[in-house]
Amino acid sequence: MQITILTGAGISAESGLGTFRDREGLWSQVNLEDVATPEGFARDPAKVHAFYNHRREGLLAACPNAAHEALARLGRALGRQLILVTQNIDDLHERAGSPSVIHMHGELLSALCDHCDHRWHREAPMSVEDSCTACAKTGGVRPDVVWFGEMPYRMDEISEHLVKSDLFVAIGTSGQVYPAAGFVAEAKLAGARTIEINLEQTDHSGVFDRHILGPASKVVPSWVEEVLGQG
């Protein structure tokens, strides 16, 4: 049985990382057009760097929670039968021990050069004075994250996994942002069973076959034990 799992901000919320679309989410605190679009970066790169430097600092202080650890345990047990896709730009899945993670929205601890598309690991704060470690040009170093108006990463690969899935599980995601919002329909069309694991029901809950509601750190480990028990 192949299982494809999509995780969103809700799985990292209990590690102290903010969600985006709830009443007190990140997008209620900043203008997303200023800090999460290519146009915003072109207008004021220093402001964009300050926003992501603050988020990077918070990430480095955070730790994986029981939900991340449970999915890592499932990944080690199932191997290539588990496909883990995340909308999150944090590295908590990797730090918990997940062997392979598809980051469709990029990674906060990675830098990207707009000039040559080179990527490299970067934990230190970024600034407009940074130069690319490959082409040495300045003025184009940015966080390696997918901004509004940009295409998410590895979409062809994700689609291939969805159509081969026997089970699709969405964990901690609102299901409001496309293309990820369409994953459940794509998986169901291919014959997969679908499960939503979330703190509460969402506007897209009706399209799932099963719902498991509660804090991710409690309900995800229980669901993982259920899956492993069936093996």
C-alpha contacts under 8 A as a table, 3 or more apart, distances in Angstrom:
res1	aa1	res2	aa2	distance
1	M	81	Q	6.50
1	M	165	S	7.57
1	M	166	D	5.85
1	M	167	L	7.68
2	Q	81	Q	4.57
2	Q	82	L	5.94
2	Q	83	I	7.69
2	Q	164	K	7.17
2	Q	165	S	5.07
2	Q	166	D	5.34
2	Q	167	L	6.56
3	I	81	Q	6.20
3	I	82	L	4.95
3	I	83	I	6.21
3	I	165	S	5.70
3	I	166	D	6.08
3	I	167	L	4.82
3	I	168	F	5.91
3	I	169	V	7.54
4	T	82	L	5.93
4	T	83	I	4.63
4	T	84	L	6.05
4	T	85	V	7.41
4	T	161	H	7.04
4	T	162	L	6.72
4	T	165	S	6.16
4	T	167	L	6.35
4	T	168	F	4.94
4	T	169	V	6.35
5	I	82	L	7.57
5	I	83	I	6.16
5	I	84	L	4.99
5	I	85	V	5.95
5	I	86	T	8.00
5	I	168	F	5.85
5	I	169	V	4.73
5	I	170	A	5.86
5	I	171	I	7.35
6	L	84	L	6.29
6	L	85	V	4.81
6	L	86	T	5.39
6	L	87	Q	7.36
6	L	168	F	7.84
6	L	169	V	6.24
6	L	170	A	4.77
6	L	171	I	6.11
6	L	173	T	7.97
7	T	10	G	7.76
7	T	11	I	6.63
7	T	84	L	7.78
7	T	85	V	6.45
7	T	86	T	4.67
7	T	87	Q	6.17
7	T	88	N	7.24
7	T	170	A	5.95
7	T	171	I	4.73
7	T	172	G	5.86
7	T	173	T	6.29
8	G	11	I	6.11
8	G	12	S	7.70
8	G	86	T	6.11
8	G	87	Q	5.17
8	G	88	N	5.73
8	G	170	A	7.92
8	G	171	I	6.29
8	G	172	G	4.87
8	G	173	T	4.28
8	G	174	S	7.66
9	A	12	S	5.50
9	A	13	A	6.25
9	A	17	L	7.85
9	A	18	G	7.34
9	A	19	T	5.18
9	A	20	F	7.36
9	A	87	Q	7.31
9	A	88	N	6.01
9	A	172	G	5.96
9	A	173	T	6.20
10	G	13	A	5.13
10	G	14	E	7.72
10	G	19	T	6.46
10	G	171	I	7.28
10	G	172	G	3.84
10	G	173	T	6.03
10	G	198	N	7.35
10	G	199	L	7.64
10	G	216	A	7.31
11	I	14	E	6.93
11	I	67	A	6.76
11	I	68	H	7.44
11	I	171	I	6.70
11	I	172	G	5.08
11	I	216	A	5.72
11	I	217	S	7.67
12	S	15	S	5.21
12	S	16	G	6.93
12	S	17	L	5.77
12	S	18	G	7.76
12	S	64	P	7.57
12	S	65	N	7.53
12	S	92	L	7.64
13	A	16	G	5.28
13	A	17	L	4.90
13	A	18	G	5.69
13	A	19	T	6.30
14	E	17	L	7.15
14	E	65	N	6.87
14	E	216	A	7.83
14	E	217	S	7.31
15	S	62	A	5.90
15	S	63	C	5.94
15	S	64	P	6.20
15	S	65	N	5.91
16	G	62	A	6.52
17	L	58	G	7.22
17	L	59	L	7.04
17	L	62	A	7.46
18	G	25	G	6.37
18	G	26	L	6.52
19	T	22	D	6.93
19	T	25	G	5.17
19	T	26	L	6.35
20	F	24	E	7.89
20	F	25	G	4.21
20	F	26	L	4.65
20	F	27	W	5.46
20	F	28	S	7.74
21	R	24	E	7.69
21	R	25	G	5.21
21	R	26	L	7.14
21	R	27	W	6.35
21	R	28	S	7.54
22	D	25	G	4.91
23	R	28	S	6.92
24	E	28	S	6.10
24	E	29	Q	7.49
25	G	28	S	5.54
25	G	29	Q	7.00
26	L	29	Q	5.25
26	L	30	V	6.59
27	W	30	V	5.45
27	W	31	N	6.59
27	W	32	L	6.13
28	S	31	N	7.59
30	V	34	D	7.76
30	V	35	V	7.72
31	N	34	D	5.44
31	N	35	V	6.86
32	L	35	V	5.33
32	L	36	A	5.14
32	L	37	T	7.21
33	E	36	A	5.72
33	E	37	T	5.56
33	E	39	E	7.57
33	E	40	G	5.85
34	D	37	T	6.75
34	D	39	E	7.73
34	D	40	G	4.40
34	D	41	F	7.24
34	D	44	D	7.78
34	D	47	K	7.90
34	D	48	V	7.23
35	V	40	G	5.69
35	V	41	F	6.70
35	V	47	K	7.10
35	V	48	V	4.85
35	V	51	F	6.98
36	A	40	G	6.75
36	A	41	F	7.71
36	A	48	V	7.64
36	A	147	W	4.97
36	A	148	F	6.12
37	T	40	G	5.16
37	T	41	F	6.50
37	T	147	W	4.98
37	T	148	F	5.24
37	T	149	G	6.85
38	P	41	F	5.13
38	P	42	A	6.23
38	P	147	W	6.78
38	P	148	F	7.84
38	P	149	G	7.87
39	E	42	A	5.04
39	E	43	R	6.23
40	G	43	R	5.12
40	G	44	D	6.10
40	G	45	P	7.29
40	G	48	V	7.39
41	F	44	D	5.34
41	F	45	P	4.50
41	F	47	K	7.89
41	F	48	V	5.98
42	A	45	P	6.05
44	D	47	K	5.52
44	D	48	V	6.67
45	P	48	V	5.06
45	P	49	H	6.08
45	P	127	S	7.99
45	P	128	V	6.48
46	A	49	H	5.10
46	A	50	A	6.14
46	A	127	S	6.49
46	A	128	V	6.17
47	K	50	A	5.12
47	K	51	F	6.35
48	V	51	F	5.20
48	V	52	Y	6.40
49	H	52	Y	5.26
49	H	53	N	5.80
49	H	125	P	7.86
49	H	126	M	6.00
49	H	127	S	6.01
49	H	128	V	7.74
49	H	142	R	7.54
49	H	143	P	7.76
50	A	53	N	5.06
50	A	54	H	6.23
51	F	54	H	5.40
51	F	55	R	6.50
52	Y	55	R	4.87
52	Y	56	R	5.92
52	Y	108	L	7.67
52	Y	143	P	7.37
53	N	56	R	4.99
53	N	57	E	6.16
53	N	125	P	5.25
53	N	126	M	6.62
54	H	57	E	5.15
54	H	58	G	6.39
55	R	58	G	5.06
55	R	59	L	6.19
56	R	59	L	5.02
56	R	60	L	6.23
56	R	108	L	6.45
56	R	109	L	7.01
56	R	123	E	7.17
56	R	125	P	7.74
57	E	60	L	5.31
57	E	61	A	6.53
58	G	61	A	5.25
58	G	62	A	6.35
59	L	62	A	5.06
59	L	90	D	6.66
63	C	92	L	6.77
63	C	95	R	7.98
64	P	67	A	7.84
64	P	68	H	5.79
64	P	69	E	6.90
64	P	92	L	5.06
64	P	93	H	7.08
64	P	95	R	6.75
64	P	96	A	5.79
65	N	68	H	5.52
65	N	69	E	6.40
65	N	217	S	6.34
66	A	69	E	4.98
66	A	70	A	5.99
66	A	216	A	7.94
66	A	217	S	4.85
66	A	218	K	7.39
66	A	220	V	7.95
66	A	221	P	6.81
67	A	70	A	5.11
67	A	71	L	6.35
67	A	216	A	5.69
67	A	217	S	4.55
67	A	218	K	7.24
67	A	219	V	7.90
67	A	220	V	5.34
67	A	221	P	5.91
68	H	71	L	5.31
68	H	72	A	6.26
68	H	92	L	6.81
68	H	93	H	5.47
68	H	96	A	5.83
69	E	72	A	5.04
69	E	73	R	6.25
69	E	93	H	7.56
69	E	96	A	5.05
69	E	97	G	7.03
69	E	98	S	7.91
70	A	73	R	5.02
70	A	74	L	6.27
70	A	220	V	6.84
70	A	221	P	5.11
70	A	224	V	6.38
71	L	74	L	4.90
71	L	75	G	6.05
71	L	93	H	7.92
71	L	98	S	6.95
71	L	220	V	7.76
71	L	221	P	7.69
71	L	224	V	7.05
72	A	75	G	4.96
72	A	76	R	6.23
72	A	93	H	7.05
72	A	96	A	6.17
72	A	97	G	5.21
72	A	98	S	4.11
72	A	99	P	7.17
73	R	76	R	5.24
73	R	77	A	6.32
73	R	97	G	7.71
73	R	98	S	7.44
74	L	77	A	5.08
74	L	78	L	6.08
74	L	82	L	7.80
74	L	224	V	6.45
74	L	228	L	7.36
75	G	78	L	5.25
75	G	79	G	5.49
75	G	80	R	7.93
75	G	82	L	5.91
75	G	98	S	6.08
75	G	99	P	6.72
76	R	79	G	5.47
76	R	98	S	7.23
76	R	99	P	6.99
77	A	228	L	7.94
78	L	81	Q	5.30
78	L	82	L	5.83
79	G	82	L	6.04
80	R	83	I	6.92
83	I	100	S	7.78
83	I	101	V	7.55
83	I	161	H	7.32
84	L	100	S	7.00
84	L	101	V	5.29
84	L	102	I	6.25
85	V	101	V	5.92
85	V	102	I	4.65
85	V	103	H	6.20
85	V	104	M	6.97
85	V	158	I	7.75
86	T	89	I	7.84
86	T	101	V	7.16
86	T	102	I	6.19
86	T	103	H	5.30
86	T	104	M	6.29
86	T	105	H	7.72
87	Q	103	H	6.35
87	Q	104	M	5.76
87	Q	105	H	5.52
88	N	103	H	6.98
88	N	104	M	8.00
88	N	105	H	6.65
88	N	106	G	7.86
88	N	107	E	7.76
89	I	103	H	6.85
89	I	105	H	6.23
89	I	106	G	5.61
89	I	107	E	4.32
89	I	108	L	5.21
89	I	145	V	7.02
90	D	93	H	7.90
90	D	107	E	6.19
90	D	108	L	5.97
90	D	109	L	7.55
91	D	94	E	5.40
91	D	95	R	6.27
91	D	107	E	7.36
91	D	108	L	7.96
91	D	109	L	7.77
92	L	95	R	4.97
92	L	96	A	6.01
93	H	96	A	5.16
93	H	97	G	6.50
93	H	98	S	5.54
93	H	101	V	7.37
94	E	97	G	5.10
94	E	98	S	5.07
94	E	99	P	6.97
94	E	100	S	7.68
94	E	101	V	7.31
95	R	98	S	7.42
98	S	101	V	6.92
102	I	154	R	7.62
103	H	106	G	5.28
103	H	107	E	6.76
103	H	153	Y	7.11
104	M	146	V	7.94
104	M	152	P	5.22
104	M	153	Y	4.57
104	M	154	R	6.29
104	M	155	M	7.33
105	H	145	V	5.66
105	H	146	V	4.81
105	H	147	W	7.95
105	H	152	P	5.48
105	H	153	Y	6.28
106	G	110	S	7.94
106	G	144	D	5.59
106	G	145	V	4.24
106	G	146	V	5.76
106	G	152	P	7.82
106	G	153	Y	7.00
107	E	110	S	5.50
107	E	143	P	7.83
107	E	144	D	5.78
107	E	145	V	5.65
108	L	111	A	7.80
108	L	143	P	6.37
108	L	144	D	6.40
108	L	145	V	6.41
109	L	121	H	5.84
109	L	122	R	5.10
109	L	123	E	5.36
109	L	143	P	7.80
109	L	144	D	7.79
110	S	119	R	6.60
110	S	120	W	5.52
110	S	121	H	4.46
110	S	122	R	5.01
110	S	123	E	7.50
110	S	143	P	6.30
110	S	144	D	5.30
111	A	119	R	5.48
111	A	120	W	5.41
111	A	121	H	6.29
111	A	122	R	5.86
111	A	141	V	6.63
111	A	142	R	5.80
111	A	143	P	4.80
111	A	144	D	4.88
112	L	117	D	6.08
112	L	118	H	5.77
112	L	119	R	4.64
112	L	120	W	6.92
112	L	141	V	5.71
112	L	142	R	5.36
112	L	143	P	5.90
112	L	144	D	4.85
113	C	116	C	5.74
113	C	117	D	4.94
113	C	118	H	5.34
113	C	119	R	6.61
113	C	132	C	6.01
113	C	140	G	5.43
113	C	141	V	4.60
113	C	142	R	6.38
114	D	117	D	5.55
114	D	118	H	7.96
114	D	140	G	4.84
114	D	141	V	6.28
114	D	142	R	7.28
115	H	135	C	7.95
115	H	137	K	7.41
115	H	140	G	6.06
116	C	135	C	6.88
118	H	132	C	7.61
118	H	133	T	8.00
118	H	134	A	6.62
119	R	144	D	7.39
120	W	133	T	7.83
122	R	125	P	7.98
126	M	130	D	6.71
126	M	142	R	7.66
127	S	130	D	5.60
128	V	138	T	7.52
128	V	139	G	5.77
128	V	140	G	7.81
128	V	141	V	7.26
129	E	138	T	6.28
129	E	139	G	6.57
130	D	138	T	5.80
130	D	139	G	7.01
130	D	141	V	6.28
131	S	136	A	5.18
131	S	137	K	5.22
131	S	138	T	4.22
131	S	139	G	7.07
131	S	140	G	7.64
131	S	141	V	6.51
132	C	135	C	5.60
132	C	136	A	4.53
132	C	137	K	5.56
132	C	138	T	6.48
132	C	140	G	7.76
132	C	141	V	6.33
133	T	136	A	5.65
137	K	140	G	7.28
138	T	141	V	6.82
146	V	150	E	5.97
146	V	151	M	7.01
146	V	152	P	6.06
146	V	153	Y	7.78
147	W	150	E	5.55
152	P	155	M	6.53
154	R	157	E	5.36
154	R	158	I	6.29
155	M	158	I	5.00
155	M	159	S	6.13
156	D	159	S	5.19
156	D	160	E	6.33
157	E	160	E	5.17
157	E	161	H	6.47
158	I	161	H	5.16
158	I	162	L	6.24
159	S	162	L	5.03
159	S	163	V	6.39
160	E	163	V	5.59
160	E	164	K	6.59
161	H	164	K	5.22
161	H	165	S	6.19
162	L	165	S	5.20
162	L	168	F	7.55
162	L	183	F	7.25
162	L	186	E	6.74
162	L	187	A	5.15
162	L	190	A	7.70
163	V	186	E	7.00
163	V	187	A	5.74
163	V	189	L	7.98
163	V	190	A	5.18
164	K	190	A	7.30
165	S	168	F	6.56
165	S	187	A	6.73
165	S	190	A	7.68
165	S	191	G	7.93
165	S	192	A	5.79
166	D	191	G	6.97
166	D	192	A	4.43
166	D	193	R	6.25
167	L	187	A	7.93
167	L	192	A	4.95
167	L	193	R	4.76
167	L	194	T	5.73
167	L	195	I	7.76
168	F	184	V	6.89
168	F	187	A	6.51
168	F	192	A	6.40
168	F	193	R	6.24
168	F	194	T	4.79
168	F	195	I	6.38
169	V	194	T	5.75
169	V	195	I	4.74
169	V	196	E	5.84
169	V	197	I	7.27
170	A	173	T	6.60
170	A	184	V	8.00
170	A	195	I	6.44
170	A	196	E	5.00
170	A	197	I	6.06
170	A	198	N	7.98
171	I	196	E	6.21
171	I	197	I	4.70
171	I	198	N	5.77
171	I	216	A	7.74
172	G	197	I	6.41
172	G	198	N	4.87
172	G	199	L	7.02
172	G	216	A	7.17
173	T	198	N	7.13
174	S	177	V	7.81
174	S	202	T	6.10
174	S	203	D	7.78
174	S	204	H	7.76
175	G	178	Y	7.87
175	G	180	A	6.91
175	G	181	A	4.56
175	G	202	T	7.42
175	G	203	D	7.66
175	G	204	H	6.18
176	Q	181	A	5.67
176	Q	203	D	7.93
176	Q	204	H	7.77
177	V	180	A	6.10
177	V	181	A	5.35
178	Y	181	A	4.73
178	Y	182	G	6.27
179	P	182	G	5.55
179	P	183	F	7.12
180	A	183	F	5.30
181	A	184	V	7.05
182	G	185	A	5.45
182	G	186	E	6.27
183	F	186	E	5.03
183	F	187	A	6.08
184	V	187	A	5.15
184	V	188	K	6.08
184	V	194	T	6.92
184	V	207	V	7.50
184	V	208	F	7.36
185	A	188	K	5.09
185	A	189	L	6.02
185	A	207	V	7.55
186	E	189	L	5.22
186	E	190	A	6.53
187	A	190	A	5.19
187	A	191	G	6.56
187	A	192	A	5.40
187	A	193	R	7.85
187	A	194	T	7.76
188	K	191	G	4.96
188	K	192	A	4.87
188	K	193	R	6.48
188	K	194	T	7.01
189	L	192	A	7.36
193	R	209	D	6.58
194	T	208	F	5.27
194	T	209	D	5.24
194	T	210	R	6.53
195	I	208	F	5.66
195	I	209	D	5.91
195	I	210	R	4.75
195	I	211	H	5.72
195	I	212	I	7.51
196	E	205	S	6.99
196	E	208	F	6.25
196	E	210	R	6.30
196	E	211	H	4.84
196	E	212	I	6.21
197	I	211	H	5.98
197	I	212	I	4.73
197	I	213	L	5.82
197	I	214	G	7.68
197	I	216	A	7.56
197	I	219	V	7.67
197	I	220	V	7.45
198	N	201	Q	6.75
198	N	211	H	7.85
198	N	212	I	6.55
198	N	213	L	5.13
198	N	214	G	6.14
198	N	215	P	7.12
198	N	216	A	6.84
199	L	213	L	5.21
199	L	214	G	4.43
199	L	215	P	5.26
199	L	216	A	6.95
200	E	213	L	5.59
200	E	214	G	6.73
201	Q	204	H	7.92
201	Q	205	S	5.75
201	Q	211	H	7.97
201	Q	213	L	7.29
202	T	205	S	5.16
203	D	206	G	7.44
204	H	207	V	6.02
204	H	208	F	7.75
205	S	208	F	5.71
205	S	211	H	7.53
206	G	209	D	7.88
208	F	211	H	7.03
212	I	219	V	7.18
213	L	219	V	7.28
214	G	218	K	7.06
214	G	219	V	5.98
215	P	218	K	5.55
215	P	219	V	6.19
216	A	219	V	5.31
216	A	220	V	5.33
217	S	220	V	6.09
217	S	221	P	6.79
218	K	221	P	6.02
218	K	222	S	6.71
219	V	222	S	5.14
219	V	223	W	6.17
220	V	223	W	5.09
220	V	224	V	6.12
221	P	224	V	5.04
221	P	225	E	6.22
222	S	225	E	5.21
222	S	226	E	6.31
223	W	226	E	4.94
223	W	227	V	6.33
224	V	227	V	5.09
224	V	228	L	6.14
225	E	228	L	5.07
225	E	229	G	5.92
226	E	229	G	5.09
226	E	230	Q	6.43
227	V	230	Q	5.23
227	V	231	G	6.74
228	L	231	G	5.21
